[in-house]
Amino acid sequence: MKQNWKPGTMVYPLPAVLVSCGATPDEYNLITIAWTGTVCTEPPMCYISVRRERHSYDIIKRTGEFVINLTTEALAEATDWCGVRSGREYNKFEVCGLTPAPAAMVKAPIIEEAPIAIECRVREVIPLGSHDMFLAEVVNVQADEAYINPETGRFELERARPITYMHGHYYALGKQIGRFGWTVQRKRKKTK
């Protein structure tokens, strides 16, 4: 039997990402975001939803750029801390021991320690209520070579041990249970 609850956001788990923003080092900031995702393949587009009162909101709205940095178990403490402290009061890169590095296509920095940095340019800001959605085009992706398999060229993000967010808690990802299309792939015939 199921219970009826008031309407709410129960689509979990979500990626827990660190979004970096700012056009110059004196304003670089980090904000933890779980309201993020992919919305289009061609052109590649992502979104983040941010409360208007957040310090990063005005920076992103003014510059029109940000970077989505995927997080890992090694970045879990920084991910949480950046979500509960304001960049108005702290230099989050310094406090968390993270390295701002140049992005290739936007002025906002990437986080050197992140396995993937997704550089984004805002196309539209959509007011939604408690949050505004920054709909953005992906203009570049930087991938840490440490996770690229030299034999296959495949980026193995699972080796970075990414984390997710679910209803107030952070989780490490578990084991792989299949791959896209595994339920319809033809079984190979055994040869003698």
Secondary structure, 3 states (H helix, E strand, C coil): CCCCCCCCCCCCCEECEEEEECCCHHHCEEEEECCEEEEECCCCEEEEEEECCCHHHHHHHHHCEEEEEECEHHHHHHHHHHHHCCCCCCCHHHHHCCCEECCCCCCCCEECCCCEEEEEEEEEEEECCCEEEEEEEEEEEEECHHHECCCCCCECHHHHCEEEEECCEEEECCCCCCCCCCCCCCCCCCCC
